Amino acid sequence: MLKKQKGKCNQCGHYFMPEDLIEVDHIIPRSQGGSDKYDNLQLLHRHCHDVKTAQDSNGINNNDRER
């Protein structure tokens, strides 16, 4: 995934640094019918993942930027 994303977080667009905490995220959350398939997964900074999870819970969708 890191190579596919060219070393960048799909949420904020910043490059991952060695000290960053990186998490795997479901682009379409499993709770909303998303799958565990590779094309539905992305890497995000931990804090970006927290923001996206909150947005997903509130029905805010940012899929255009993430793909």
PDB file as gemmi writes it, atoms N, CA and C in Angstrom:
CRYST1    1.000    1.000    1.000  90.00  90.00  90.00 P 1                      
ATOM      1  N   MET A   1       0.824  -1.187   0.000  1.00  0.00           N  
ATOM      2  CA  MET A   1       0.000   0.000   0.000  1.00  0.00           C  
ATOM      3  C   MET A   1       0.868   1.250   0.000  1.00  0.00           C  
ATOM      4  N   LEU A   2       1.967   1.202   0.728  1.00  0.00           N  
ATOM      5  CA  LEU A   2       2.840   2.371   0.805  1.00  0.00           C  
ATOM      6  C   LEU A   2       3.357   2.750  -0.582  1.00  0.00           C  
ATOM      7  N   LYS A   3       3.712   1.758  -1.363  1.00  0.00           N  
ATOM      8  CA  LYS A   3       4.191   2.014  -2.723  1.00  0.00           C  
ATOM      9  C   LYS A   3       3.056   2.548  -3.600  1.00  0.00           C  
ATOM     10  N   LYS A   4       1.878   1.960  -3.475  1.00  0.00           N  
ATOM     11  CA  LYS A   4       0.714   2.401  -4.257  1.00  0.00           C  
ATOM     12  C   LYS A   4       0.381   3.861  -3.963  1.00  0.00           C  
ATOM     13  N   GLN A   5       0.544   4.266  -2.715  1.00  0.00           N  
ATOM     14  CA  GLN A   5       0.228   5.633  -2.299  1.00  0.00           C  
ATOM     15  C   GLN A   5       1.419   6.578  -2.445  1.00  0.00           C  
ATOM     16  N   LYS A   6       2.511   6.075  -2.993  1.00  0.00           N  
ATOM     17  CA  LYS A   6       3.718   6.868  -3.221  1.00  0.00           C  
ATOM     18  C   LYS A   6       4.234   7.533  -1.949  1.00  0.00           C  
ATOM     19  N   GLY A   7       4.109   6.797  -0.833  1.00  0.00           N  
ATOM     20  CA  GLY A   7       4.646   7.264   0.435  1.00  0.00           C  
ATOM     21  C   GLY A   7       3.831   8.342   1.121  1.00  0.00           C  
ATOM     22  N   LYS A   8       2.619   8.600   0.624  1.00  0.00           N  
ATOM     23  CA  LYS A   8       1.803   9.687   1.175  1.00  0.00           C  
ATOM     24  C   LYS A   8       0.537   9.171   1.847  1.00  0.00           C  
ATOM     25  N   CYS A   9       0.091   9.922   2.842  1.00  0.00           N  
ATOM     26  CA  CYS A   9      -1.194   9.676   3.490  1.00  0.00           C  
ATOM     27  C   CYS A   9      -2.308  10.140   2.564  1.00  0.00           C  
ATOM     28  N   ASN A  10      -3.303   9.303   2.351  1.00  0.00           N  
ATOM     29  CA  ASN A  10      -4.408   9.679   1.464  1.00  0.00           C  
ATOM     30  C   ASN A  10      -5.334  10.715   2.075  1.00  0.00           C  
ATOM     31  N   GLN A  11      -5.273  10.930   3.358  1.00  0.00           N  
ATOM     32  CA  GLN A  11      -6.155  11.904   4.004  1.00  0.00           C  
ATOM     33  C   GLN A  11      -5.567  13.314   3.935  1.00  0.00           C  
ATOM     34  N   CYS A  12      -4.310  13.471   4.342  1.00  0.00           N  
ATOM     35  CA  CYS A  12      -3.708  14.813   4.412  1.00  0.00           C  
ATOM     36  C   CYS A  12      -2.746  15.108   3.273  1.00  0.00           C  
ATOM     37  N   GLY A  13      -2.276  14.061   2.592  1.00  0.00           N  
ATOM     38  CA  GLY A  13      -1.370  14.252   1.463  1.00  0.00           C  
ATOM     39  C   GLY A  13       0.092  14.421   1.842  1.00  0.00           C  
ATOM     40  N   HIS A  14       0.427  14.378   3.124  1.00  0.00           N  
ATOM     41  CA  HIS A  14       1.816  14.510   3.560  1.00  0.00           C  
ATOM     42  C   HIS A  14       2.525  13.166   3.482  1.00  0.00           C  
ATOM     43  N   TYR A  15       3.817  13.222   3.261  1.00  0.00           N  
ATOM     44  CA  TYR A  15       4.617  11.999   3.231  1.00  0.00           C  
ATOM     45  C   TYR A  15       4.701  11.380   4.618  1.00  0.00           C  
ATOM     46  N   PHE A  16       4.727  10.051   4.644  1.00  0.00           N  
ATOM     47  CA  PHE A  16       4.964   9.339   5.893  1.00  0.00           C  
ATOM     48  C   PHE A  16       6.438   9.475   6.255  1.00  0.00           C  
ATOM     49  N   MET A  17       6.699   9.705   7.527  1.00  0.00           N  
ATOM     50  CA  MET A  17       8.059   9.800   8.046  1.00  0.00           C  
ATOM     51  C   MET A  17       8.311   8.574   8.929  1.00  0.00           C  
ATOM     52  N   PRO A  18       9.567   8.202   9.105  1.00  0.00           N  
ATOM     53  CA  PRO A  18       9.867   6.995   9.895  1.00  0.00           C  
ATOM     54  C   PRO A  18       9.242   6.992  11.288  1.00  0.00           C  
ATOM     55  N   GLU A  19       9.113   8.152  11.898  1.00  0.00           N  
ATOM     56  CA  GLU A  19       8.573   8.216  13.260  1.00  0.00           C  
ATOM     57  C   GLU A  19       7.043   8.247  13.312  1.00  0.00           C  
ATOM     58  N   ASP A  20       6.377   8.363  12.158  1.00  0.00           N  
ATOM     59  CA  ASP A  20       4.912   8.435  12.116  1.00  0.00           C  
ATOM     60  C   ASP A  20       4.266   7.111  12.499  1.00  0.00           C  
ATOM     61  N   LEU A  21       3.134   7.200  13.154  1.00  0.00           N  
ATOM     62  CA  LEU A  21       2.293   6.032  13.402  1.00  0.00           C  
ATOM     63  C   LEU A  21       1.343   5.908  12.217  1.00  0.00           C  
ATOM     64  N   ILE A  22       1.367   4.753  11.574  1.00  0.00           N  
ATOM     65  CA  ILE A  22       0.587   4.527  10.361  1.00  0.00           C  
ATOM     66  C   ILE A  22      -0.444   3.443  10.638  1.00  0.00           C  
ATOM     67  N   GLU A  23      -1.675   3.681  10.176  1.00  0.00           N  
ATOM     68  CA  GLU A  23      -2.749   2.704  10.372  1.00  0.00           C  
ATOM     69  C   GLU A  23      -3.396   2.361   9.035  1.00  0.00           C  
ATOM     70  N   VAL A  24      -3.893   1.140   8.948  1.00  0.00           N  
ATOM     71  CA  VAL A  24      -4.638   0.691   7.771  1.00  0.00           C  
ATOM     72  C   VAL A  24      -6.095   1.085   7.971  1.00  0.00           C  
ATOM     73  N   ASP A  25      -6.672   1.713   6.962  1.00  0.00           N  
ATOM     74  CA  ASP A  25      -8.047   2.201   7.014  1.00  0.00           C  
ATOM     75  C   ASP A  25      -8.860   1.572   5.888  1.00  0.00           C  
ATOM     76  N   HIS A  26     -10.133   1.330   6.159  1.00  0.00           N  
ATOM     77  CA  HIS A  26     -11.074   0.915   5.116  1.00  0.00           C  
ATOM     78  C   HIS A  26     -11.632   2.179   4.471  1.00  0.00           C  
ATOM     79  N   ILE A  27     -11.437   2.351   3.178  1.00  0.00           N  
ATOM     80  CA  ILE A  27     -11.929   3.534   2.477  1.00  0.00           C  
ATOM     81  C   ILE A  27     -13.434   3.644   2.668  1.00  0.00           C  
ATOM     82  N   ILE A  28     -14.144   2.575   2.360  1.00  0.00           N  
ATOM     83  CA  ILE A  28     -15.559   2.468   2.704  1.00  0.00           C  
ATOM     84  C   ILE A  28     -15.607   1.592   3.946  1.00  0.00           C  
ATOM     85  N   PRO A  29     -16.005   2.152   5.079  1.00  0.00           N  
ATOM     86  CA  PRO A  29     -15.973   1.386   6.328  1.00  0.00           C  
ATOM     87  C   PRO A  29     -16.756   0.074   6.238  1.00  0.00           C  
ATOM     88  N   ARG A  30     -16.273  -0.913   6.943  1.00  0.00           N  
ATOM     89  CA  ARG A  30     -16.987  -2.199   6.965  1.00  0.00           C  
ATOM     90  C   ARG A  30     -18.398  -2.025   7.491  1.00  0.00           C  
ATOM     91  N   SER A  31     -18.586  -1.102   8.421  1.00  0.00           N  
ATOM     92  CA  SER A  31     -19.923  -0.854   8.973  1.00  0.00           C  
ATOM     93  C   SER A  31     -20.885  -0.293   7.933  1.00  0.00           C  
ATOM     94  N   GLN A  32     -20.327   0.205   6.814  1.00  0.00           N  
ATOM     95  CA  GLN A  32     -21.155   0.755   5.738  1.00  0.00           C  
ATOM     96  C   GLN A  32     -21.095  -0.135   4.499  1.00  0.00           C  
ATOM     97  N   GLY A  33     -20.701  -1.384   4.696  1.00  0.00           N  
ATOM     98  CA  GLY A  33     -20.696  -2.348   3.593  1.00  0.00           C  
ATOM     99  C   GLY A  33     -19.371  -2.503   2.883  1.00  0.00           C  
ATOM    100  N   GLY A  34     -18.322  -1.849   3.362  1.00  0.00           N  
ATOM    101  CA  GLY A  34     -17.006  -1.969   2.742  1.00  0.00           C  
ATOM    102  C   GLY A  34     -16.388  -3.332   2.989  1.00  0.00           C  
ATOM    103  N   SER A  35     -15.488  -3.712   2.112  1.00  0.00           N  
ATOM    104  CA  SER A  35     -14.859  -5.031   2.206  1.00  0.00           C  
ATOM    105  C   SER A  35     -13.438  -4.916   2.750  1.00  0.00           C  
ATOM    106  N   ASP A  36     -12.825  -6.080   2.976  1.00  0.00           N  
ATOM    107  CA  ASP A  36     -11.434  -6.146   3.394  1.00  0.00           C  
ATOM    108  C   ASP A  36     -10.500  -6.306   2.200  1.00  0.00           C  
ATOM    109  N   LYS A  37     -11.010  -6.133   0.997  1.00  0.00           N  
ATOM    110  CA  LYS A  37     -10.193  -6.288  -0.206  1.00  0.00           C  
ATOM    111  C   LYS A  37      -9.176  -5.151  -0.300  1.00  0.00           C  
ATOM    112  N   TYR A  38      -8.073  -5.445  -0.948  1.00  0.00           N  
ATOM    113  CA  TYR A  38      -6.949  -4.507  -1.075  1.00  0.00           C  
ATOM    114  C   TYR A  38      -7.386  -3.147  -1.626  1.00  0.00           C  
ATOM    115  N   ASP A  39      -8.274  -3.149  -2.598  1.00  0.00           N  
ATOM    116  CA  ASP A  39      -8.676  -1.869  -3.210  1.00  0.00           C  
ATOM    117  C   ASP A  39      -9.560  -1.024  -2.299  1.00  0.00           C  
ATOM    118  N   ASN A  40      -9.956  -1.552  -1.148  1.00  0.00           N  
ATOM    119  CA  ASN A  40     -10.729  -0.781  -0.176  1.00  0.00           C  
ATOM    120  C   ASN A  40      -9.884  -0.419   1.054  1.00  0.00           C  
ATOM    121  N   LEU A  41      -8.588  -0.641   0.971  1.00  0.00           N  
ATOM    122  CA  LEU A  41      -7.708  -0.340   2.102  1.00  0.00           C  
ATOM    123  C   LEU A  41      -6.734   0.768   1.724  1.00  0.00           C  
ATOM    124  N   GLN A  42      -6.362   1.554   2.716  1.00  0.00           N  
ATOM    125  CA  GLN A  42      -5.384   2.612   2.518  1.00  0.00           C  
ATOM    126  C   GLN A  42      -4.624   2.837   3.818  1.00  0.00           C  
ATOM    127  N   LEU A  43      -3.462   3.462   3.701  1.00  0.00           N  
ATOM    128  CA  LEU A  43      -2.669   3.811   4.868  1.00  0.00           C  
ATOM    129  C   LEU A  43      -2.908   5.275   5.212  1.00  0.00           C  
ATOM    130  N   LEU A  44      -3.095   5.539   6.496  1.00  0.00           N  
ATOM    131  CA  LEU A  44      -3.285   6.901   6.982  1.00  0.00           C  
ATOM    132  C   LEU A  44      -2.422   7.115   8.212  1.00  0.00           C  
ATOM    133  N   HIS A  45      -2.024   8.382   8.430  1.00  0.00           N  
ATOM    134  CA  HIS A  45      -1.424   8.726   9.714  1.00  0.00           C  
ATOM    135  C   HIS A  45      -2.447   8.397  10.799  1.00  0.00           C  
ATOM    136  N   ARG A  46      -1.971   8.080  11.979  1.00  0.00           N  
ATOM    137  CA  ARG A  46      -2.894   7.725  13.060  1.00  0.00           C  
ATOM    138  C   ARG A  46      -3.895   8.848  13.326  1.00  0.00           C  
ATOM    139  N   HIS A  47      -3.422  10.088  13.395  1.00  0.00           N  
ATOM    140  CA  HIS A  47      -4.334  11.203  13.676  1.00  0.00           C  
ATOM    141  C   HIS A  47      -5.299  11.440  12.511  1.00  0.00           C  
ATOM    142  N   CYS A  48      -4.858  11.199  11.283  1.00  0.00           N  
ATOM    143  CA  CYS A  48      -5.754  11.320  10.123  1.00  0.00           C  
ATOM    144  C   CYS A  48      -6.825  10.234  10.159  1.00  0.00           C  
ATOM    145  N   HIS A  49      -6.431   9.042  10.590  1.00  0.00           N  
ATOM    146  CA  HIS A  49      -7.379   7.943  10.712  1.00  0.00           C  
ATOM    147  C   HIS A  49      -8.447   8.276  11.751  1.00  0.00           C  
ATOM    148  N   ASP A  50      -8.031   8.897  12.866  1.00  0.00           N  
ATOM    149  CA  ASP A  50      -8.993   9.314  13.891  1.00  0.00           C  
ATOM    150  C   ASP A  50     -10.003  10.307  13.325  1.00  0.00           C  
ATOM    151  N   VAL A  51      -9.520  11.273  12.543  1.00  0.00           N  
ATOM    152  CA  VAL A  51     -10.411  12.274  11.931  1.00  0.00           C  
ATOM    153  C   VAL A  51     -11.367  11.603  10.954  1.00  0.00           C  
ATOM    154  N   LYS A  52     -10.844  10.722  10.095  1.00  0.00           N  
ATOM    155  CA  LYS A  52     -11.689  10.054   9.104  1.00  0.00           C  
ATOM    156  C   LYS A  52     -12.735   9.172   9.781  1.00  0.00           C  
ATOM    157  N   THR A  53     -12.340   8.469  10.842  1.00  0.00           N  
ATOM    158  CA  THR A  53     -13.276   7.617  11.569  1.00  0.00           C  
ATOM    159  C   THR A  53     -14.421   8.454  12.136  1.00  0.00           C  
ATOM    160  N   ALA A  54     -14.099   9.620  12.689  1.00  0.00           N  
ATOM    161  CA  ALA A  54     -15.137  10.516  13.218  1.00  0.00           C  
ATOM    162  C   ALA A  54     -16.049  11.004  12.097  1.00  0.00           C  
ATOM    163  N   GLN A  55     -15.473  11.330  10.947  1.00  0.00           N  
ATOM    164  CA  GLN A  55     -16.275  11.783   9.807  1.00  0.00           C  
ATOM    165  C   GLN A  55     -17.177  10.654   9.309  1.00  0.00           C  
ATOM    166  N   ASP A  56     -16.623   9.441   9.223  1.00  0.00           N  
ATOM    167  CA  ASP A  56     -17.417   8.287   8.789  1.00  0.00           C  
ATOM    168  C   ASP A  56     -18.594   8.057   9.727  1.00  0.00           C  
ATOM    169  N   SER A  57     -18.354   8.217  11.023  1.00  0.00           N  
ATOM    170  CA  SER A  57     -19.406   8.013  12.019  1.00  0.00           C  
ATOM    171  C   SER A  57     -20.504   9.055  11.911  1.00  0.00           C  
ATOM    172  N   ASN A  58     -20.135  10.242  11.429  1.00  0.00           N  
ATOM    173  CA  ASN A  58     -21.104  11.330  11.283  1.00  0.00           C  
ATOM    174  C   ASN A  58     -21.689  11.409   9.883  1.00  0.00           C  
ATOM    175  N   GLY A  59     -21.346  10.456   9.025  1.00  0.00           N  
ATOM    176  CA  GLY A  59     -21.893  10.428   7.676  1.00  0.00           C  
ATOM    177  C   GLY A  59     -21.212  11.374   6.708  1.00  0.00           C  
ATOM    178  N   ILE A  60     -20.073  11.949   7.093  1.00  0.00           N  
ATOM    179  CA  ILE A  60     -19.312  12.812   6.200  1.00  0.00           C  
ATOM    180  C   ILE A  60     -18.397  11.912   5.394  1.00  0.00           C  
ATOM    181  N   ASN A  61     -18.401  12.089   4.063  1.00  0.00           N  
ATOM    182  CA  ASN A  61     -17.659  11.187   3.195  1.00  0.00           C  
ATOM    183  C   ASN A  61     -16.614  11.968   2.403  1.00  0.00           C  
ATOM    184  N   ASN A  62     -15.388  11.455   2.370  1.00  0.00           N  
ATOM    185  CA  ASN A  62     -14.290  12.105   1.662  1.00  0.00           C  
ATOM    186  C   ASN A  62     -13.669  11.143   0.660  1.00  0.00           C  
ATOM    187  N   ASN A  63     -14.468  10.234   0.087  1.00  0.00           N  
ATOM    188  CA  ASN A  63     -13.940   9.183  -0.787  1.00  0.00           C  
ATOM    189  C   ASN A  63     -13.276   9.711  -2.040  1.00  0.00           C  
ATOM    190  N   ASP A  64     -13.678  10.867  -2.566  1.00  0.00           N  
ATOM    191  CA  ASP A  64     -13.075  11.387  -3.778  1.00  0.00           C  
ATOM    192  C   ASP A  64     -11.579  11.630  -3.589  1.00  0.00           C  
ATOM    193  N   ARG A  65     -11.208  12.154  -2.454  1.00  0.00           N  
ATOM    194  CA  ARG A  65      -9.792  12.440  -2.190  1.00  0.00           C  
ATOM    195  C   ARG A  65      -9.011  11.171  -1.902  1.00  0.00           C  
ATOM    196  N   GLU A  66      -9.658  10.177  -1.314  1.00  0.00           N  
ATOM    197  CA  GLU A  66      -8.970   8.982  -0.874  1.00  0.00           C  
ATOM    198  C   GLU A  66      -8.662   8.013  -1.990  1.00  0.00           C  
ATOM    199  N   ARG A  67      -9.317   8.069  -3.059  1.00  0.00           N  
ATOM    200  CA  ARG A  67      -9.093   7.097  -4.144  1.00  0.00           C  
ATOM    201  C   ARG A  67      -8.028   7.532  -5.092  1.00  0.00           C  
TER     202      ARG A  67                                                      
END                                                                             
